[in-house]
Amino acid sequence: MDVGEIYVIGAGTMGSGIAQVAAIAGYHTIVMDIIPEQLEKAKEAIQRSVEKLLSKGQLTAEQAQRVEAIRYEKEMKSIGFADLVIEAVVEDLSTKQAIFRQADGLCQENAILASNTSSISITKIASVTRRPQKVIGMHFMNPVPLMRLVEVIRGFMTSNETLQTVMDVCRQMGKEPIEANDSPGFISNRILCPMINEAIFALQEGVGTREAIDAVMRLGMNHPIGPLALADLIGLDVVLAVMEILQRDLGEDKYRPAYLLRKMVAAGHLGRKTGRGFYEYAS
Ligand SMILES: NC(=O)c1ccc[n+]([C@@H]2O[C@H](COP(=O)([O-])OP(=O)(O)OC[C@H]3O[C@@H](n4cnc5c(N)ncnc54)[C@H](O)[C@@H]3O)[C@@H](O)[C@H]2O)c1
């Protein structure tokens, strides 16, 4: 199936990045968020990112120009024209299901509905639609413009045609799609989030300072960024949501979220996006 128009729902960290790469790849791109300030923020973030990439010679002037054509809207007005919808709202099953139910009712019958979920079952999301064969996971990595991987997740009913179309779109965006099966956390967060959670346990128990924990993993394990700094980049609320899903759906206590993680999320210290997490960030 040919994809011409991509409709992104949610203009946060991930939605803005996805809209940026979609537009640069030449797709007509619309991004929707219920909070108008988020749309403003997304516009600014895209502009900043494009200027940076341009100055480093990683984009041509023509590609950079394409982001000017992104349309922003606060209601699902033009979703009916989309060939591919990519949802990137909060990591919460009922919120995502409500959006998929609404999008299913408004979209043309051939449209594919994708979720950028980090851990929620694609099969459960698809179950509220009348097109489960056209529902799929497109798990982009943060920051979207820089990271090559898209983990593509097949739900129980996802068709081969849907999978093929989405793999092609990922490649057109300059990404490398890797297929994973629908299981809590898929491949990426099944491995990554428990490691981050363990780093938080180590901090909580005084095994090392935040700097020491991050430095051990960077210098000793060759990770480009320490796990606590990475948690700040991902968002502590997202990490907590993933751990809760792993613990609940895999039924094992080894996925229990660290209490310090719960406390920091309750305090609103969510990482870079709120200016404070394990580290402090200038606004
Ligand atoms: N942050 C990461 O590193 C990362 C990486 C991969 C995947 N994800 C996943 O991507 C999704 C989004 O994460 P994020 O970090 O961008 O979150 P975020 O909090 O930065 O952004 C979420 C956005 O969704 C909007 N929103 C909430 N309800 C909405 C609705 N009903 N309709 C339209 N917009 C709505 C919010 O206003 C906000 O702008 C989550 O499922 C998350 O698990 C996140």
Ligand as a Chemical Component Dictionary entry (heavy atoms), coordinates in Angstrom:
data_LIG
# 
_chem_comp.id                   LIG 
_chem_comp.type                 NON-POLYMER 
_chem_comp.pdbx_formal_charge   0 
_chem_comp.three_letter_code    LIG 
# 
loop_
_chem_comp_atom.comp_id 
_chem_comp_atom.atom_id 
_chem_comp_atom.alt_atom_id 
_chem_comp_atom.type_symbol 
_chem_comp_atom.charge 
_chem_comp_atom.model_Cartn_x 
_chem_comp_atom.model_Cartn_y 
_chem_comp_atom.model_Cartn_z 
_chem_comp_atom.pdbx_ordinal 
LIG N1  N1  N 0  10.060 9.153  25.879 1  
LIG C1  C1  C 0  10.676 8.118  25.327 2  
LIG O1  O1  O 0  11.897 7.968  25.399 3  
LIG C2  C2  C 0  9.865  7.101  24.558 4  
LIG C3  C3  C 0  10.544 6.225  23.682 5  
LIG C4  C4  C 0  9.787  5.332  22.919 6  
LIG C5  C5  C 0  8.413  5.296  23.059 7  
LIG N2  N2  N 1  7.783  6.133  23.938 8  
LIG C6  C6  C 0  6.322  6.069  24.036 9  
LIG O2  O2  O 0  5.785  7.127  23.265 10 
LIG C7  C7  C 0  4.551  7.567  23.842 11 
LIG C8  C8  C 0  4.633  9.054  24.126 12 
LIG O3  O3  O 0  5.694  9.304  25.000 13 
LIG P1  P1  P 0  6.341  10.769 25.160 14 
LIG O4  O4  O 0  7.614  10.576 25.916 15 
LIG O5  O5  O -1 6.352  11.469 23.849 16 
LIG O6  O6  O 0  5.248  11.445 26.115 17 
LIG P2  P2  P 0  5.004  13.009 26.380 18 
LIG O7  O7  O 0  4.433  13.090 27.756 19 
LIG O8  O8  O 0  6.217  13.816 26.055 20 
LIG O9  O9  O 0  3.888  13.391 25.291 21 
LIG C9  C9  C 0  2.577  12.865 25.298 22 
LIG C10 C10 C 0  1.701  13.857 24.560 23 
LIG O10 O10 O 0  0.404  13.265 24.361 24 
LIG C11 C11 C 0  -0.562 14.302 24.491 25 
LIG N3  N3  N 0  -1.854 13.690 24.745 26 
LIG C12 C12 C 0  -2.326 13.110 25.891 27 
LIG N4  N4  N 0  -3.586 12.649 25.697 28 
LIG C13 C13 C 0  -3.916 12.942 24.394 29 
LIG C14 C14 C 0  -5.070 12.717 23.591 30 
LIG N5  N5  N 0  -6.127 12.111 24.101 31 
LIG N6  N6  N 0  -5.062 13.153 22.308 32 
LIG C15 C15 C 0  -3.971 13.782 21.794 33 
LIG N7  N7  N 0  -2.843 14.024 22.516 34 
LIG C16 C16 C 0  -2.816 13.602 23.802 35 
LIG C17 C17 C 0  -0.035 15.146 25.633 36 
LIG O11 O11 O 0  -0.617 16.444 25.629 37 
LIG C18 C18 C 0  1.469  15.174 25.321 38 
LIG O12 O12 O 0  1.800  16.259 24.476 39 
LIG C19 C19 C 0  4.315  6.693  25.070 40 
LIG O13 O13 O 0  3.516  5.617  24.725 41 
LIG C20 C20 C 0  5.728  6.236  25.419 42 
LIG O14 O14 O 0  5.728  5.016  26.129 43 
LIG C21 C21 C 0  8.477  7.046  24.674 44 
# 
loop_
_chem_comp_bond.comp_id 
_chem_comp_bond.atom_id_1 
_chem_comp_bond.atom_id_2 
_chem_comp_bond.value_order 
_chem_comp_bond.pdbx_ordinal 
LIG N1  C1  SING 1  
LIG C1  O1  DOUB 2  
LIG C1  C2  SING 3  
LIG C2  C3  SING 4  
LIG C2  C21 DOUB 5  
LIG C3  C4  DOUB 6  
LIG C4  C5  SING 7  
LIG C5  N2  DOUB 8  
LIG N2  C6  SING 9  
LIG N2  C21 SING 10 
LIG C6  O2  SING 11 
LIG C6  C20 SING 12 
LIG O2  C7  SING 13 
LIG C7  C8  SING 14 
LIG C7  C19 SING 15 
LIG C8  O3  SING 16 
LIG O3  P1  SING 17 
LIG P1  O4  DOUB 18 
LIG P1  O5  SING 19 
LIG P1  O6  SING 20 
LIG O6  P2  SING 21 
LIG P2  O7  DOUB 22 
LIG P2  O8  SING 23 
LIG P2  O9  SING 24 
LIG O9  C9  SING 25 
LIG C9  C10 SING 26 
LIG C10 O10 SING 27 
LIG C10 C18 SING 28 
LIG O10 C11 SING 29 
LIG C11 N3  SING 30 
LIG C11 C17 SING 31 
LIG N3  C12 SING 32 
LIG N3  C16 SING 33 
LIG C12 N4  DOUB 34 
LIG N4  C13 SING 35 
LIG C13 C14 SING 36 
LIG C13 C16 DOUB 37 
LIG C14 N5  SING 38 
LIG C14 N6  DOUB 39 
LIG N6  C15 SING 40 
LIG C15 N7  DOUB 41 
LIG N7  C16 SING 42 
LIG C17 O11 SING 43 
LIG C17 C18 SING 44 
LIG C18 O12 SING 45 
LIG C19 O13 SING 46 
LIG C19 C20 SING 47 
LIG C20 O14 SING 48 
# 
